[in-house]
Structures are given as structure tokens and as C-alpha cells.
Amino acid sequence: MVSMTVNGASHAVDVEEGMPLLWVLRDVLNLTGTKYGCGVAACGACTVLVDGVATRSCVFPAASAAGKTITTIEGLKTGGTLHRVQQAWVDAQAPQCGYCQSGQIMAAVALLTEKPKPTDAEIDAAMTNICRCGSYAQIRTAIHAAAKA
């Protein structure tokens, strides 16, 4: 059994300790907003926050999540209100295909927590997620807008 808090709710999951957190979230807890992309932590589609830190969940073992607070894309919205980063994404029309966007948003939330008013260089350094559609300019615009919100 691995106990963790996901999006504010306590969970005890009966999974093998080596199972990646991504599969716990998607297959056990049915939180499918976190996407599988590469399986080797290269693309960032699976990014979630573990105790506030952007983490590639495809290589993060479930056992390492024990006692941690996990936030997924589903956990950002409060009631009927989008998180300021989610709203900035919508306003900037950042997504194209949208597949990578939940991971991009989670990485941006972590960045803005650490650096509330990031420069372009800080955004470029922190946002290492891959967008196959190339919507990096819209992503940067959305991050700057969220920083002002």
C-alpha cells in the first residue's frame, strides 16, 4: 500500500512500489488529464506537481510518492474557476493539438511559484517540455499573462 494525497484527497493505493506514478494516476485513480508521452521523462507530457515541484510522473515510482502531495491538472481548478495559468492558456490560445498542454501547464505553475515574474530567459530555461506543434510563443505569452494575473 502506498499512501499519498492527490488533488487534496487522501489515497491508499495497492500497487507495486515500482509502478510509475503516471499509471497510478491514470489507471488506478482515473485521473486521465496527465498524459503518457515518451516513458523516459524526456517530453514532459506527464508532468505533475509533487510537493509543488514539477515532476515527470512516467519515471517517478509510486513508492516515492508515499506521504507526498500530488497535484494533477484536474486539481488546479477551484470549483468552477480555472487556475490563473489555465485561464491564461485559454486566453492566449496556447494549445494546438493539446496533447502536451497539461504537462506544460503544470510546469508553468511550478515555474510561477518559484519565479512569480519570470523573464523570457527564465521561461526558456524552466519550460523543457516538448510541444510537437511548436506553440512555444503562445506558451510564453500565457506564462507572462498568468504572472500578471
N, CA and C atoms as an extended XYZ file, in Angstrom:
447
Properties=species:S:1:pos:R:3:atomname:S:1:resname:S:1:resid:I:1 pbc="F F F"
N         0.837       -1.185        0.000 N   MET     1
C         0.000        0.000        0.000 CA  MET     1
C         0.878        1.244        0.000 C   MET     1
N         0.509        2.183       -0.846 N   VAL     2
C         1.196        3.471       -0.902 CA  VAL     2
C         0.154        4.536       -0.613 C   VAL     2
N         0.429        5.362        0.392 N   SER     3
C        -0.496        6.438        0.758 CA  SER     3
C         0.046        7.766        0.251 C   SER     3
N        -0.837        8.543       -0.374 N   MET     4
C        -0.464        9.850       -0.897 CA  MET     4
C        -1.697       10.732       -0.946 C   MET     4
N        -1.491       12.008       -1.057 N   THR     5
C        -2.590       12.946       -1.227 CA  THR     5
C        -2.563       13.424       -2.669 C   THR     5
N        -3.680       13.238       -3.368 N   VAL     6
C        -3.766       13.648       -4.763 CA  VAL     6
C        -4.918       14.633       -4.896 C   VAL     6
N        -4.590       15.823       -5.333 N   ASN     7
C        -5.585       16.881       -5.530 CA  ASN     7
C        -6.431       17.105       -4.278 C   ASN     7
N        -5.772       17.042       -3.127 N   GLY     8
C        -6.428       17.315       -1.858 CA  GLY     8
C        -7.115       16.141       -1.200 C   GLY     8
N        -7.165       14.997       -1.857 N   ALA     9
C        -7.816       13.814       -1.297 CA  ALA     9
C        -6.766       12.757       -0.951 C   ALA     9
N        -6.942       12.123        0.204 N   SER    10
C        -6.021       11.062        0.626 CA  SER    10
C        -6.357        9.774       -0.112 C   SER    10
N        -5.323        9.082       -0.531 N   HIS    11
C        -5.495        7.811       -1.232 CA  HIS    11
C        -4.481        6.808       -0.690 C   HIS    11
N        -4.934        5.584       -0.504 N   ALA    12
C        -4.046        4.464       -0.226 CA  ALA    12
C        -4.247        3.505       -1.390 C   ALA    12
N        -3.214        3.348       -2.193 N   VAL    13
C        -3.330        2.535       -3.394 CA  VAL    13
C        -2.513        1.260       -3.237 C   VAL    13
N        -3.110        0.171       -3.646 N   ASP    14
C        -2.461       -1.128       -3.574 CA  ASP    14
C        -1.805       -1.410       -4.921 C   ASP    14
N        -0.582       -0.921       -5.065 N   VAL    15
C         0.161       -1.083       -6.312 CA  VAL    15
C         1.585       -1.500       -5.983 C   VAL    15
N         2.268       -2.027       -6.979 N   GLU    16
C         3.675       -2.341       -6.785 CA  GLU    16
C         4.444       -1.031       -6.613 C   GLU    16
N         5.404       -1.038       -5.705 N   GLU    17
C         6.137        0.187       -5.389 CA  GLU    17
C         6.857        0.782       -6.593 C   GLU    17
N         7.270       -0.044       -7.523 N   GLY    18
C         7.989        0.435       -8.703 CA  GLY    18
C         7.091        0.957       -9.809 C   GLY    18
N         5.775        0.775       -9.669 N   MET    19
C         4.858        1.266      -10.695 CA  MET    19
C         5.009        2.781      -10.808 C   MET    19
N         5.151        3.310      -12.033 N   PRO    20
C         5.262        4.759      -12.177 CA  PRO    20
C         3.998        5.480      -11.691 C   PRO    20
N         4.217        6.621      -11.081 N   LEU    21
C         3.106        7.428      -10.597 CA  LEU    21
C         2.098        7.719      -11.705 C   LEU    21
N         2.566        7.901      -12.920 N   LEU    22
C         1.674        8.160      -14.054 CA  LEU    22
C         0.570        7.123      -14.133 C   LEU    22
N         0.930        5.861      -13.994 N   TRP    23
C        -0.066        4.790      -14.132 CA  TRP    23
C        -0.962        4.698      -12.908 C   TRP    23
N        -0.461        5.065      -11.747 N   VAL    24
C        -1.318        5.150      -10.557 CA  VAL    24
C        -2.381        6.207      -10.805 C   VAL    24
N        -1.963        7.358      -11.282 N   LEU    25
C        -2.912        8.443      -11.533 CA  LEU    25
C        -3.938        8.059      -12.596 C   LEU    25
N        -3.464        7.552      -13.712 N   ARG    26
C        -4.356        7.266      -14.844 CA  ARG    26
C        -5.193        6.002      -14.645 C   ARG    26
N        -4.546        4.908      -14.255 N   ASP    27
C        -5.224        3.605      -14.244 CA  ASP    27
C        -5.888        3.261      -12.921 C   ASP    27
N        -5.344        3.756      -11.825 N   VAL    28
C        -5.902        3.424      -10.517 CA  VAL    28
C        -6.860        4.519      -10.050 C   VAL    28
N        -6.446        5.774      -10.180 N   LEU    29
C        -7.271        6.882       -9.688 CA  LEU    29
C        -8.143        7.518      -10.774 C   LEU    29
N        -7.987        7.057      -12.014 N   ASN    30
C        -8.782        7.527      -13.151 CA  ASN    30
C        -8.655        9.031      -13.391 C   ASN    30
N        -7.464        9.565      -13.166 N   LEU    31
C        -7.165       10.968      -13.451 CA  LEU    31
C        -6.387       10.996      -14.761 C   LEU    31
N        -7.111       11.101      -15.850 N   THR    32
C        -6.513       10.907      -17.170 CA  THR    32
C        -6.012       12.191      -17.835 C   THR    32
N        -6.032       13.307      -17.117 N   GLY    33
C        -5.504       14.542      -17.685 CA  GLY    33
C        -4.003       14.513      -17.845 C   GLY    33
N        -3.327       13.751      -17.018 N   THR    34
C        -1.879       13.576      -17.126 CA  THR    34
C        -1.635       12.575      -18.250 C   THR    34
N        -0.833       12.943      -19.217 N   LYS    35
C        -0.662       12.140      -20.438 CA  LYS    35
C         0.644       11.346      -20.449 C   LYS    35
N         0.597       10.211      -21.121 N   TYR    36
C         1.795        9.432      -21.408 CA  TYR    36
C         2.352        9.945      -22.730 C   TYR    36
N         3.618       10.286      -22.734 N   GLY    37
C         4.233       10.740      -23.972 CA  GLY    37
C         5.358        9.830      -24.412 C   GLY    37
N         6.442        9.806      -23.647 N   CYS    38
C         7.632        9.076      -24.074 CA  CYS    38
C         8.016        7.928      -23.150 C   CYS    38
N         7.671        8.033      -21.881 N   GLY    39
C         8.027        6.994      -20.927 CA  GLY    39
C         9.438        7.073      -20.385 C   GLY    39
N        10.209        8.086      -20.798 N   VAL    40
C        11.588        8.217      -20.330 CA  VAL    40
C        11.886        9.617      -19.776 C   VAL    40
N        10.857       10.358      -19.415 N   ALA    41
C        10.977       11.691      -18.806 CA  ALA    41
C        11.585       12.735      -19.731 C   ALA    41
N        11.491       12.522      -21.032 N   ALA    42
C        12.075       13.473      -21.973 CA  ALA    42
C        11.083       14.533      -22.446 C   ALA    42
N         9.812       14.176      -22.593 N   CYS    43
C         8.873       15.095      -23.250 CA  CYS    43
C         8.088       15.988      -22.301 C   CYS    43
N         7.798       15.517      -21.096 N   GLY    44
C         7.087       16.328      -20.119 CA  GLY    44
C         5.575       16.261      -20.167 C   GLY    44
N         4.992       15.469      -21.056 N   ALA    45
C         3.533       15.366      -21.124 CA  ALA    45
C         2.948       14.849      -19.814 C   ALA    45
N         3.732       14.133      -19.052 N   CYS    46
C         3.275       13.506      -17.807 CA  CYS    46
C         3.546       14.347      -16.565 C   CYS    46
N         3.934       15.605      -16.736 N   THR    47
C         4.334       16.436      -15.607 CA  THR    47
C         3.192       16.683      -14.637 C   THR    47
N         3.478       16.443      -13.363 N   VAL    48
C         2.574       16.749      -12.248 CA  VAL    48
C         3.412       17.473      -11.205 C   VAL    48
N         2.756       17.987      -10.170 N   LEU    49
C         3.488       18.599       -9.067 CA  LEU    49
C         3.557       17.609       -7.918 C   LEU    49
N         4.755       17.355       -7.429 N   VAL    50
C         4.966       16.525       -6.250 CA  VAL    50
C         5.527       17.462       -5.187 C   VAL    50
N         4.719       17.708       -4.169 N   ASP    51
C         5.076       18.704       -3.153 CA  ASP    51
C         5.482       20.022       -3.803 C   ASP    51
N         4.760       20.398       -4.862 N   GLY    52
C         4.970       21.677       -5.531 CA  GLY    52
C         6.052       21.695       -6.591 C   GLY    52
N         6.767       20.606       -6.761 N   VAL    53
C         7.868       20.545       -7.721 CA  VAL    53
C         7.405       19.826       -8.990 C   VAL    53
N         7.662       20.433      -10.150 N   ALA    54
C         7.320       19.795      -11.424 CA  ALA    54
C         8.094       18.484      -11.536 C   ALA    54
N         7.341       17.389      -11.754 N   THR    55
C         7.920       16.047      -11.733 CA  THR    55
C         7.383       15.252      -12.905 C   THR    55
N         8.272       14.569      -13.596 N   ARG    56
C         7.872       13.707      -14.718 CA  ARG    56
C         7.373       12.391      -14.123 C   ARG    56
N         6.075       12.204      -14.129 N   SER    57
C         5.462       11.071      -13.427 CA  SER    57
C         5.672        9.729      -14.101 C   SER    57
N         6.116        9.715      -15.351 N   CYS    58
C         6.317        8.439      -16.047 CA  CYS    58
C         7.500        7.654      -15.503 C   CYS    58
N         8.414        8.333      -14.800 N   VAL    59
C         9.581        7.645      -14.231 CA  VAL    59
C         9.657        7.802      -12.714 C   VAL    59
N         8.636        8.377      -12.121 N   PHE    60
C         8.604        8.602      -10.674 CA  PHE    60
C         7.885        7.427      -10.029 C   PHE    60
N         8.587        6.568       -9.281 N   PRO    61
C         7.958        5.374       -8.708 CA  PRO    61
C         6.869        5.717       -7.694 C   PRO    61
N         5.828        4.925       -7.683 N   ALA    62
C         4.729        5.123       -6.741 CA  ALA    62
C         5.245        5.174       -5.310 C   ALA    62
N         6.211        4.333       -4.984 N   ALA    63
C         6.757        4.307       -3.618 CA  ALA    63
C         7.352        5.657       -3.227 C   ALA    63
N         7.905        6.371       -4.189 N   SER    64
C         8.482        7.682       -3.906 CA  SER    64
C         7.409        8.734       -3.637 C   SER    64
N         6.168        8.428       -3.983 N   ALA    65
C         5.058        9.353       -3.752 CA  ALA    65
C         4.449        9.185       -2.362 C   ALA    65
N         4.890        8.179       -1.625 N   ALA    66
C         4.340        7.925       -0.292 CA  ALA    66
C         4.487        9.161        0.589 C   ALA    66
N         3.367        9.583        1.167 N   GLY    67
C         3.356       10.730        2.059 CA  GLY    67
C         3.457       12.080        1.367 C   GLY    67
N         3.485       12.086        0.059 N   LYS    68
C         3.642       13.327       -0.701 CA  LYS    68
C         2.280       13.894       -1.096 C   LYS    68
N         2.306       15.153       -1.474 N   THR    69
C         1.127       15.816       -2.011 CA  THR    69
C         1.315       15.955       -3.516 C   THR    69
N         0.403       15.349       -4.245 N   ILE    70
C         0.465       15.341       -5.704 CA  ILE    70
C        -0.645       16.243       -6.236 C   ILE    70
N        -0.310       17.084       -7.198 N   THR    71
C        -1.318       17.891       -7.874 CA  THR    71
C        -1.252       17.581       -9.359 C   THR    71
N        -2.409       17.243       -9.923 N   THR    72
C        -2.512       16.990      -11.351 CA  THR    72
C        -3.277       18.140      -11.987 C   THR    72
N        -3.388       18.120      -13.284 N   ILE    73
C        -4.130       19.162      -13.999 CA  ILE    73
C        -5.562       19.265      -13.478 C   ILE    73
N        -6.147       18.141      -13.087 N   GLU    74
C        -7.517       18.152      -12.566 CA  GLU    74
C        -7.611       18.884      -11.229 C   GLU    74
N        -6.507       18.967      -10.499 N   GLY    75
C        -6.510       19.584       -9.184 CA  GLY    75
C        -6.271       21.086       -9.181 C   GLY    75
N        -6.024       21.677      -10.337 N   LEU    76
C        -5.764       23.118      -10.377 CA  LEU    76
C        -7.036       23.944      -10.285 C   LEU    76
N        -8.077       23.489      -10.919 N   LYS    77
C        -9.347       24.221      -10.946 CA  LYS    77
C        -9.967       24.242       -9.548 C   LYS    77
N       -10.481       25.389       -9.146 N   THR    78
C       -11.146       25.518       -7.854 CA  THR    78
C       -12.622       25.773       -8.104 C   THR    78
N       -13.455       24.795       -7.748 N   GLY    79
C       -14.882       24.935       -8.045 CA  GLY    79
C       -15.066       25.084       -9.542 C   GLY    79
N       -15.703       26.156       -9.946 N   GLY    80
C       -15.906       26.411      -11.370 CA  GLY    80
C       -14.897       27.370      -11.958 C   GLY    80
N       -13.859       27.702      -11.198 N   THR    81
C       -12.883       28.696      -11.647 CA  THR    81
C       -11.575       28.034      -12.038 C   THR    81
N       -11.142       28.311      -13.258 N   LEU    82
C        -9.848       27.808      -13.701 CA  LEU    82
C        -8.721       28.469      -12.916 C   LEU    82
N        -7.641       27.749      -12.739 N   HIS    83
C        -6.407       28.311      -12.176 CA  HIS    83
C        -5.952       29.427      -13.119 C   HIS    83
N        -5.260       30.415      -12.609 N   ARG    84
C        -4.835       31.551      -13.430 CA  ARG    84
C        -3.982       31.122      -14.618 C   ARG    84
N        -3.204       30.057      -14.464 N   VAL    85
C        -2.397       29.571      -15.585 CA  VAL    85
C        -3.297       28.909      -16.628 C   VAL    85
N        -4.263       28.119      -16.188 N   GLN    86
C        -5.199       27.512      -17.135 CA  GLN    86
C        -5.947       28.593      -17.913 C   GLN    86
N        -6.403       29.636      -17.215 N   GLN    87
C        -7.134       30.711      -17.879 CA  GLN    87
C        -6.245       31.451      -18.868 C   GLN    87
N        -4.998       31.674      -18.488 N   ALA    88
C        -4.057       32.335      -19.396 CA  ALA    88
C        -3.836       31.494      -20.647 C   ALA    88
N        -3.800       30.182      -20.491 N   TRP    89
C        -3.633       29.272      -21.636 CA  TRP    89
C        -4.811       29.427      -22.596 C   TRP    89
N        -6.003       29.472      -22.040 N   VAL    90
C        -7.203       29.639      -22.872 CA  VAL    90
C        -7.159       30.991      -23.576 C   VAL    90
N        -6.887       32.039      -22.816 N   ASP    91
C        -6.876       33.389      -23.368 CA  ASP    91
C        -5.827       33.559      -24.467 C   ASP    91
N        -4.676       32.927      -24.303 N   ALA    92
C        -3.592       33.022      -25.293 CA  ALA    92
C        -3.757       32.024      -26.431 C   ALA    92
N        -4.764       31.182      -26.337 N   GLN    93
C        -4.985       30.108      -27.315 CA  GLN    93
C        -3.702       29.310      -27.535 C   GLN    93
N        -3.079       28.943      -26.408 N   ALA    94
C        -1.796       28.242      -26.455 CA  ALA    94
C        -1.881       26.847      -27.069 C   ALA    94
N        -2.899       26.040      -26.748 N   PRO    95
C        -2.890       24.682      -27.288 CA  PRO    95
C        -3.202       24.631      -28.783 C   PRO    95
N        -2.533       23.737      -29.455 N   GLN    96
C        -2.911       23.418      -30.826 CA  GLN    96
C        -3.541       22.026      -30.787 C   GLN    96
N        -2.736       20.978      -30.797 N   CYS    97
C        -3.340       19.648      -30.656 CA  CYS    97
C        -3.763       19.417      -29.212 C   CYS    97
N        -3.030       20.033      -28.270 N   GLY    98
C        -3.384       19.985      -26.859 CA  GLY    98
C        -2.795       18.835      -26.068 C   GLY    98
N        -2.182       17.862      -26.711 N   TYR    99
C        -1.734       16.669      -26.002 CA  TYR    99
C        -0.734       16.983      -24.889 C   TYR    99
N         0.197       17.854      -25.138 N   CYS   100
C         1.245       18.154      -24.153 CA  CYS   100
C         0.829       19.205      -23.141 C   CYS   100
N        -0.301       19.827      -23.351 N   GLN   101
C        -0.621       21.039      -22.607 CA  GLN   101
C        -0.817       20.847      -21.112 C   GLN   101
N        -1.346       19.721      -20.675 N   SER   102
C        -1.484       19.551      -19.223 CA  SER   102
C        -0.103       19.548      -18.566 C   SER   102
N         0.857       18.891      -19.178 N   GLY   103
C         2.217       18.903      -18.643 CA  GLY   103
C         2.855       20.277      -18.725 C   GLY   103
N         2.586       20.989      -19.816 N   GLN   104
C         3.108       22.350      -19.966 CA  GLN   104
C         2.544       23.249      -18.871 C   GLN   104
N         1.247       23.150      -18.627 N   ILE   105
C         0.596       23.976      -17.609 CA  ILE   105
C         1.168       23.671      -16.228 C   ILE   105
N         1.349       22.398      -15.920 N   MET   106
C         1.878       22.039      -14.602 CA  MET   106
C         3.307       22.571      -14.436 C   MET   106
N         4.114       22.496      -15.489 N   ALA   107
C         5.472       23.042      -15.425 CA  ALA   107
C         5.426       24.557      -15.240 C   ALA   107
N         4.478       25.221      -15.892 N   ALA   108
C         4.348       26.675      -15.760 CA  ALA   108
C         3.901       27.061      -14.352 C   ALA   108
N         3.000       26.281      -13.762 N   VAL   109
C         2.578       26.554      -12.381 CA  VAL   109
C         3.780       26.469      -11.446 C   VAL   109
N         4.593       25.440      -11.603 N   ALA   110
C         5.791       25.298      -10.762 CA  ALA   110
C         6.745       26.467      -10.984 C   ALA   110
N         6.940       26.865      -12.232 N   LEU   111
C         7.816       27.994      -12.540 CA  LEU   111
C         7.319       29.263      -11.859 C   LEU   111
N         6.023       29.554      -11.982 N   LEU   112
C         5.478       30.790      -11.413 CA  LEU   112
C         5.467       30.775       -9.888 C   LEU   112
N         5.444       29.592       -9.307 N   THR   113
C         5.552       29.500       -7.851 CA  THR   113
C         6.954       29.881       -7.408 C   THR   113
N         7.935       29.446       -8.176 N   GLU   114
C         9.335       29.739       -7.853 CA  GLU   114
C         9.744       31.140       -8.281 C   GLU   114
N         9.269       31.564       -9.453 N   LYS   115
C         9.633       32.880      -10.007 CA  LYS   115
C         8.341       33.551      -10.473 C   LYS   115
N         7.716       34.335       -9.608 N   PRO   116
C         6.410       34.930       -9.928 CA  PRO   116
C         6.394       35.832      -11.163 C   PRO   116
N         7.517       36.427      -11.512 N   LYS   117
C         7.613       37.319      -12.683 CA  LYS   117
C         8.804       36.904      -13.538 C   LYS   117
N         8.729       35.748      -14.191 N   PRO   118
C         9.897       35.250      -14.924 CA  PRO   118
C        10.199       36.051      -16.189 C   PRO   118
N        11.463       36.109      -16.512 N   THR   119
C        11.903       36.705      -17.773 CA  THR   119
C        11.751       35.668      -18.883 C   THR   119
N        11.903       36.098      -20.117 N   ASP   120
C        11.870       35.146      -21.230 CA  ASP   120
C        12.947       34.079      -21.060 C   ASP   120
N        14.130       34.482      -20.634 N   ALA   121
C        15.232       33.525      -20.447 CA  ALA   121
C        14.895       32.515      -19.350 C   ALA   121
N        14.265       32.969      -18.274 N   GLU   122
C        13.874       32.052      -17.193 CA  GLU   122
C        12.775       31.095      -17.654 C   GLU   122
N        11.857       31.592      -18.461 N   ILE   123
C        10.813       30.724      -19.018 CA  ILE   123
C        11.457       29.669      -19.911 C   ILE   123
N        12.342       30.104      -20.790 N   ASP   124
C        13.010       29.161      -21.700 CA  ASP   124
C        13.793       28.100      -20.940 C   ASP   124
N        14.451       28.500      -19.845 N   ALA   125
C        15.247       27.552      -19.066 CA  ALA   125
C        14.369       26.566      -18.306 C   ALA   125
N        13.227       27.019      -17.815 N   ALA   126
C        12.371       26.171      -16.981 CA  ALA   126
C        11.422       25.292      -17.785 C   ALA   126
N        10.983       25.776      -18.930 N   MET   127
C         9.976       25.052      -19.711 CA  MET   127
C        10.669       24.110      -20.686 C   MET   127
N        11.005       22.933      -20.186 N   THR   128
C        11.734       21.959      -21.005 CA  THR   128
C        10.816       20.930      -21.639 C   THR   128
N         9.515       21.085      -21.443 N   ASN   129
C         8.556       20.170      -22.055 CA  ASN   129
C         8.558       20.362      -23.571 C   ASN   129
N         8.279       19.285      -24.285 N   ILE   130
C         8.258       19.321      -25.743 CA  ILE   130
C         6.833       19.521      -26.245 C   ILE   130
N         6.688       20.432      -27.197 N   CYS   131
C         5.407       20.643      -27.878 CA  CYS   131
C         5.648       20.349      -29.356 C   CYS   131
N         5.076       19.270      -29.830 N   ARG   132
C         5.303       18.894      -31.228 CA  ARG   132
C         4.668       19.880      -32.201 C   ARG   132
N         3.668       20.615      -31.742 N   CYS   133
C         3.023       21.613      -32.602 CA  CYS   133
C         3.821       22.911      -32.651 C   CYS   133
N         4.730       23.093      -31.709 N   GLY   134
C         5.567       24.283      -31.700 CA  GLY   134
C         4.873       25.527      -31.175 C   GLY   134
N         3.990       25.373      -30.213 N   SER   135
C         3.261       26.537      -29.699 CA  SER   135
C         4.017       27.254      -28.587 C   SER   135
N         5.334       27.262      -28.675 N   TYR   136
C         6.166       27.847      -27.626 CA  TYR   136
C         5.925       29.350      -27.447 C   TYR   136
N         5.689       30.077      -28.516 N   ALA   137
C         5.440       31.519      -28.394 CA  ALA   137
C         4.147       31.772      -27.630 C   ALA   137
N         3.106       31.005      -27.912 N   GLN   138
C         1.838       31.151      -27.196 CA  GLN   138
C         1.991       30.742      -25.737 C   GLN   138
N         2.789       29.726      -25.492 N   ILE   139
C         3.042       29.275      -24.113 CA  ILE   139
C         3.737       30.390      -23.338 C   ILE   139
N         4.738       31.005      -23.935 N   ARG   140
C         5.434       32.107      -23.265 CA  ARG   140
C         4.467       33.268      -22.997 C   ARG   140
N         3.625       33.580      -23.976 N   THR   141
C         2.635       34.648      -23.797 CA  THR   141
C         1.706       34.318      -22.644 C   THR   141
N         1.266       33.080      -22.565 N   ALA   142
C         0.363       32.656      -21.492 CA  ALA   142
C         1.045       32.744      -20.127 C   ALA   142
N         2.302       32.372      -20.047 N   ILE   143
C         3.034       32.442      -18.777 CA  ILE   143
C         3.161       33.892      -18.321 C   ILE   143
N         3.503       34.774      -19.234 N   HIS   144
C         3.605       36.197      -18.878 CA  HIS   144
C         2.243       36.729      -18.425 C   HIS   144
N         1.166       36.331      -19.086 N   ALA   145
C        -0.176       36.783      -18.710 CA  ALA   145
C        -0.546       36.260      -17.326 C   ALA   145
N        -0.244       34.991      -17.061 N   ALA   146
C        -0.543       34.405      -15.745 CA  ALA   146
C         0.264       35.104      -14.661 C   ALA   146
N         1.474       35.515      -14.978 N   ALA   147
C         2.318       36.210      -13.997 CA  ALA   147
C         1.706       37.565      -13.623 C   ALA   147
N         0.986       38.169      -14.540 N   LYS   148
C         0.356       39.465      -14.284 CA  LYS   148
C        -1.016       39.324      -13.613 C   LYS   148
N        -1.588       38.119      -13.664 N   ALA   149
C        -2.948       37.916      -13.126 CA  ALA   149
C        -2.969       37.924      -11.613 C   ALA   149
